Amino acid sequence: MDSAFDDLLREELEALETRAQRRRLRGFGVMDGGLCDGNGRPLVDLSSNDYLGLSRHPLVTTRAAEWARRHGAGPPASRLVTGTRDITLAVEEKLAAFKGREAALLFSSGFQANATVIPALARLGTIVGAGNTANATAIFSDELNHASIIHGARAARCPVHVFRHNDLDHLDALLAGHAGRKLVATESVFSMDGDRADLGRLAQVAARHGALLYVDEAHATGILGPQGRGLAAAVPGIDVVMGTLGKAFGAFGAYVAGSRALIDWLTNRCSGFIFTTALPPPVLGAVDAALELVPGMDAERARVAANAQRLRAALAAQGISTLASTTQIVPAVIGAEADTLAASAALEAEGFVAVAIRPPTVAAGSSRLRLAINSTLTAPELDRLLAVLAASLPRR
């Protein structure tokens, strides 16, 4: 039965429709390991974060199935009850070694990790002394940080200062104006623009002001850095490294890596860890296999980088901005929502899935096709993509 609430919902949905901002769920089929539409027509996926194609790798799928048979399909409880198994601890140790850290802690998703780890860290110093909130940490966040970081900063109920995107002089000035505890949060690769943070200089700025540095490596883990260990792997002075396992690792979940003290603190005080069910054994098996494969995939990483650069050059030749992208994420900025939807439809008509990204995910007037290059994209497919883009997108 409809209610006044449903009427309001429909009004809001109609307003989104008018602005070409309404989203709809769509189910894709899978055929021969790739996407297909409802008629069984193969589609080349240019929107997936499965950058190394590991979600379909035989070792990953075999180990996931093997661990399901051996340990069960799902975990029985949260980690602090009976959800921690020997395989859970073994995968965390393997992750910590991969990231070059003392310890690591698994989470159910990247959003959950950022949204709950940041508030836990911001509360440092408020527990000792019967909840003295005068010691609360101020948070300094890049303006293009992911929604999960923004959510975590707001949930911390601490002062939040937003610095201009990758403007470390601005960050330096903001930090200088605050005398208390400070936490700086950034992504190493920004998910919509495909550009990178200058982690080396960022670490220096944070250290100069005694700030804790929190780096989200969701789109760098597996695909960038030495042996795919992420961009933070080559930079000393980063206190907290977070990453996801559902992108280049081809599995699911997320992790936080750092000192043993950090992980022990989160085990005791991070609500997103304490009050949620543990990752299931099949997921742990997939992560375990991916950890064995990723360090040896330099050839795949090089192919992704070369193809992304070729795509950027082709778009630039058409006058299409790719912003400051230097990674596997290549934004083709169209501008208006309706025009971006039309460009997405034109590509799909030619067999390519390139989802239109619109506000509020990106700023008004910067709607885009977010083209994500993965290692399974073949040379003929890339050639055909460039030809389709030349015919479908306007020259500017």
N, C-alpha and C positions, 0 to 999 in steps of 0.2 A: 504494500500500500504506500502510495506517495505521501510525502509530508512537505511542510513548508521548507524544510531543510533540503529536500530533493529539488524543489523549485529553484532555490538559491544556487545549488550545485549546477543545474542546467544553465542558468543565466551566466555563471562564471565560465562554463565550458563554451557557451556560444561566444562570449567575449574573446576567449582564446582562439576560437575558430576564425573570428573576424580579423584577428591580428596575425593569422597564419602561424600561431604558436601552440596549437593543440597537438598533443602527442597521442599516439595510439599504439597499442601493443600489436606486434605482428609475429606470427609464427613462421619460421623458415623450416624447410625440410633439409635433410642431410642425405647426400648421395655420393658414394665413393670418397667419403671423408670431407667433402666440400658442401657448400650450401646449394640449395635449389629452391625455386619458387613453387607455388601451389600446383603448377602444371608439370613439375619435374624438370624444368629447364635449369641447367647448371648456372650458378652465379659465382663470380669471383668476388671474394669478401675483402673489401678495402676498409672495413670499419672494425675489425676484430683486433683485440689486444694480444692475441695468441701469436706474438711476434716471431717465435721460433718453431711454430707448428707442433709444439710438444704435446698438446692435448690429444693428438692422434698418434703419437709415437708408440711403436709396439712395446718398448720397454716400460713406458709410463702406463699404458692401458693394461698390460699384462700384470704389472706389480699391483696396480689398484685392484684388479680382480682377485689376485692371489691373496692380498691382505684382507679382502672382504671375506673370502672363504675361510681364512685362518682365524681372523679376529672378529668377524661379524660386520654387518652392513652399517651399523650406527653405534655411537658411543652411548653408554648407559646414563651418564650424569655429567655434571660440571667437573672441572679439573680438580677442585679442592674436595670433592666428594670421592667418587670412584672413577672419574673420567680420565685420570692420568694413567696411562699404561707404559710399559717399558718401551714400546715403539714410539710413543709420543716423546718421551725424553730423548730417545736416540735421534729422532728427526731434529729436535731442537738443538742437540749438540752438533749435529751435522750442519745445520743452518748457521750456528755461531762460528764454526770453523770456516765455512764458506765466506762469511762476512768479515772474518778476521777479528771477532769480538769474543769476550769472555763467556757470554751467555746469550741465549735468545728465548723468546716466549711467543708461542703461537696464538693467533686470534682468528675469529671466524671470518672477518672481512677487513678490508682496509678502512672502510668508513667507521666500523666499530672501533678499530684501533685508534685512529686519529681522534674520534669523538670522545673517547674515554681516557686515553693515555695522557693527552694534553691537560685535561682538568686534574688528573691525579698528580702530575708533575707540578702544576701550579699550586697545589695545596701543600707542597713541601714547606716545612717550617711552621705550619699552622696547627699541627697535631700536638707536638711537644709544646706545653704551655697552655693546655686546656682550650685549644681552638682559637688562639690569638690570630685573628684575621689581619692584623696590622702587618704581618709578615707575608701576605699574599704576593704572588709573583706577577709582574707585569709582562704581558705577551706582546711580541712584535712580529707581525705577520705580513708576508708579501701580499700585495693587493690581488694577485692572480692565483693565490693558493686555492686548492681544491675545496669544495663545499664541506668536506668532512673536517678539514683543519679549521675552517671558519666556525663550524658547529662546535668543535672542541674548545676553541678560544672563547666563544660566547658561554658555553656551559661551565667554564671555569669560574665565571663571575668575578673576573679580575679586570684591571685596566687593560684594554687592548689598543695597541697602536699599529696602524696599517701603514707600511712604507711603500713608496712607489715601486712598481715592478722592476726588480733587479737593480734598483737605485741604492747602492750601498753607501753613498754619501748621505742620502736621506736617512737611511737606517742608522748610520753613525751618529748623526745629529740627534735623532730621537733617543738613542741609547744614552747619549751624553746628558740628556735632560732628565734622566731617571736615576735615583740613588739606590733603590731597593733591588730585590731579586728580579732577574730578567730572563726571559725565555724567548729565543728567536726561532721561528718556524718557517720553513720553506720547502718547496719541492725541488728535487735536483733536476728533473725534467718536467716542464709544465704541460699538463695533459691536453690542453686545447690549443696552445701555440707551438708546442714542439721545440721550445728553446730551453736553454740550460741556465741554471744558477752558477755564478762564479763561486764555487764552494771554497776554493783556496782563500780568496780574499774575505769571503763571508766568515770563515773560521777565524781569521785574524781580527776582524772587526768584533766578533762576539767575544773573543778572548781578551781583547783590550778593555772591554767593558764588563768583564766577569759574567757574561751571559751564557746560559746553557743553550746549546745549538741542537735543534731537532730537525732532521732531514727526512722527507718523504721520498723514498726511492722507488715508488710504485712502477714508474715507466722507465726506470733505468736498470733495475735488477734483472739480470739474465741477458740483457741486450747491450749494455754499455759498461765501460770500465774494464780493467784487466780480468780476463777470463769470465766476463759477464758479471763480475761481483758488484757492479754499480759504480757510480761516479764518486761516491763517498769513500770507496776502498783506497783511493790514492791520496786522500786528504786527512792529515792528522787534525785532532782537535774537535771532531764532531762527537757530541756526547750521546745522542740518541739517533739510531738509524731505524726507520720503519720501512717496510716494503710489502708488496702483495705477492701472492702465489698463484693468482688466477690470470696473470697476463703472460709474460714470457715463460713462466714455469709451466703453463698449460694445466694447472690444477685448480686449487681453490684455497681461500684463506689469506692470512697475512701474518706478519711477524714484527716484533720489535727486538733489536739487537743492541747490546751495549755491555756495560760492566755487570759483574755479578750482583753488586749492590742494587743497581737499577732494576734488574729482573726480579730480585727478591722483593723490592719495594712494590713493584707492580703486581706481583703475586698476592700481596697483602692489601693493597689499597686501590687497585684499578677495577672499578665496577664492571667494565666491559669484559674483563677476564673472569672475575669472581662469579658473576651471576649469569653465565651463559653456558650452554652445553659444549663439550669438547668437540674438536674436529673428528669426523668418523675415520675408521681405519682405511677405507679405500682412498680417501683424500691423502692421508699420511703416506700410503704406498706410492701414490702418484708423485708427491713432493720428494720422497726419498729417491725415486728413480730420476727425477729431473735434476736433483742435486748432483747425481753422477754424470749426467749428460752435459749440462750447461758449460762447465769449464772447458770442454773440448770442442765447442762449437764456434770457434773463431772464424771459420770459413763462412758459416751462415751469417754471422754478425757483419762480416765485411760485405757480403752480398746485399744485405738489407741496407747498409749505409750507402753503397754505391747506387742502388736503385732509388733510394730516397733523394739523393743528390741529383740524379738524372730527372726525376719528377719535378723537383724544385726549379731546375733550369728550364724545363719545358713550360711550366706555368709562368715563370718570369718572362719568357719570350712572348707570351700572350698578354702580358701586363697584369697578370693575376698575382696579387700579393700572397706570399707565404709567410709573412711577418718575419720573425727572427729564427725560424725553424732551422735546427742543425741536426735533427734526430730522425728517427723512423716515423715520427708524427709530422705530417705535412698538411697544414691548413691551406685550403684554397678559399680565400676570403671573397665572397660574392657581394655581401652587403645586406640587401633586403631579404626578409624571410621568404616571401613568395618566389623571388628569383632563385633563391637557394634550393627551395623545394623543387622547382622546375628543373634545375641542373641535376639534382639527385635523380629525378624521374628519367631524365634523358640518358644518364649513365646506366640506370637499371634496364632501360629498353635495349641497351647494347650488351647486357650481361654483367654489369658491375654494381655491387652494392656499396654506395658511398652515402652514408646517412647524413642528412642535413642537421647541423648543429645551430640552434637558434636561442635567443634570449628565453629565460634568464641564465642559461648555461654560459653564454657569452654576452658581451655588451651589445646594446642596441646598435644596429647599423653594421655589425661585424659578423652576421650569420655566414656560415662557411660549410664547405665539405671538409670533414676531418679525415684525411686520407692516411691510413695506417699501413705502412709497408711491412710485410712479413716475409720470412725466408722461403715460403712455399710458392711465392709469386714467380712464375716462370718468365723467361725472356720473351717468348711470343706474347704472353699475356700483358707484359709491361709495354711492349711495342703497340699492341692493340689499344691499351689504355691511353697512351699518349696521343694516338690518332683520334680516339673518341673525344678526349678532352679538347683537342684542337678544333674539332667540329662542333662540340656542344657548348663550350664556354665562350662568352664574348671576348673579343680582343679590346684592350683598354689602352 
